[in-house]
Amino acid sequence: MPLKTITNLINELKDKEDFIKDKEGIRHSKQHQKGKFFARERIAKVLDKDSFQEIDMFVKHYSTNFGLEKKIIPADGINTGFGTINGRKVFIYAQDFSVLGGSLGEMHALKIQKIQDMAIKAGVPIICMNDSGGARIQEGVSSLHGYGGIFYRNVKASGIIPQISVILGPCAGGAVYSPALTDFVFMVNKISQMYITGPKVIKAVTGEDINNEELGGAITHNTISGNGHFVFPDESTCFQAIKELLRYLPSNCYEKPPYLYTDDPKDRKDMILRKIVPTNNKKAYDVRDVIEIIADEGIFFEVQPYYAQNVVIGFASFGGYSTGIVANQPKILAGVLDINSSDKAARFIRFCDAFNIPLLTLVDVPGFLPGKDQEFGGIIRHGAKIIYAYSEASVPKLTVTLRKSYGGAYIGMCCKDLGSDWSVAWPQAEIAVMGSQGAANIIFRREIKGADNPEQKMREKIAEYEAQFSNPYEAAKRGYIDGIIRPEYTRKSIIEALEMFRNKREPQLNKKHGNMPL
Ligand code: HXC
């Protein structure tokens, strides 16, 4: 046999690569017809130009079940590798729905597991682009074995590197649990779907009629189930947002988040803050207006904007420091804490704490939501999560009470007793065990009932309670808050506190892990 020259060998390599890419390409027009990009396009659109280094391109399944050996499955239906986003390293994979529905067989799973292991070792985020019909049915239990290994690594990676899932097709069965174990789930309207079992199985088992979109579309998961964190009108906008999110995050739990350069003056003073929050505690306002005024350049990257809207969570920077914000939203349900908002806030607090992102809590909360549905649904257990998450968090914790802060929710919104490092209030703050009407009704009930004019008496007693407790001074007198600030200086005060606590150290008791209420 003649000796092969390096040119021959390189041509052979190119032929093999082209074969795989051509085979993938044949099916891609179907994806485009659905308004979807195909796997390689998606990777190219998220990563910096020409930065993708593919891993395991030549991996092949070896299943012979149901004639699978005759099927050509290029790259086994998934592209995996690493690259950069705005110069920062990431691992990435994209399932290829055009090949056996992006279904997951043993080798497909091993490709994912390999880069999960690499990402943990390298300490860089992983981006998981899911477009899959779930377990590759022909490969049977080997597919389940593959999923088990992926889920296991998702959990091992949790809290070490940021894990971002992007749902880019009808993800069914096993394809939904990996996203659920990651930190953020991005979805695209009318393209992304997630369900354990599809409409046909549901019809067969329970008789219910429901279509794919209603069952597991992006709107459903971003408004009702809370499984989604973001929804976008198309894939390109979605990919932009992934890049935006990464700006706020460190690459791993051993690093601090990147400094976000800004020209916005640290001591910028905004008198409009005196007007945004009405002193009348019954009047609503949008807390995002406050955030956008105090944050660098007015930029707020909101997370889960359509789910449990009575609490607002997201990222912003202050003087260049990446910060996680948790704020009650008086515009929705008066900003009350309920089951879903407690879950939403608690998970976000734990994410920020895991990745050294300081927390800013903006408080205007009338309490936990009363009612049978909430009690039956486990508000005690769910509300406990927010208390647990704040108490456990060791990152710098700053609290600003804008207006109401009553009862259990006063504690739940990161009061000093839960370890707030710096807690201040605006002059209109009301820090009390409950609202004055509720309080007067309980403690002066007999007096009101026995009065000649009960309504008049009630008004007097409400006013009496309000005068004594509906202010920030009762709390300030006892050192339960650290100070009362003028609203216009909020940005400056926050930045100074962030600088002060930047290198905060809090000794931790040595234990395996706590037992968070779930
Ligand atoms: C093998 C699959 C597949 C799968 C889809 N395909 N899902 N092949 N295993 N799980 C193949 C189809 O046979 C078809 O092949 C091609 O992918 C495209 O599928 P279509 O049905 O034509 O596409 P569409 O109409 O868009 O519907 C997509 C879908 C549907 C909603 C995902 O395919 C579907 O319902 N698939 C099964 C979903 C499911 O029940 N998965 C659960 C698996 S069990 P051809 O050759 O015709 O193009 C599981 C358990 C794990 O995941 C549990 C772990 C916790």
Boltz pocket constraint, residues with backbone or C-beta under 6 A from the ligand:
constraints:
  - pocket:
      binder: B
      contacts: [[A, 97], [A, 99], [A, 100], [A, 101], [A, 102], [A, 103], [A, 132], [A, 133], [A, 134], [A, 135], [A, 136], [A, 137], [A, 138], [A, 144], [A, 147], [A, 170], [A, 171], [A, 172], [A, 173], [A, 174], [A, 175], [A, 177], [A, 196], [A, 197], [A, 198]]
      max_distance: 6.0
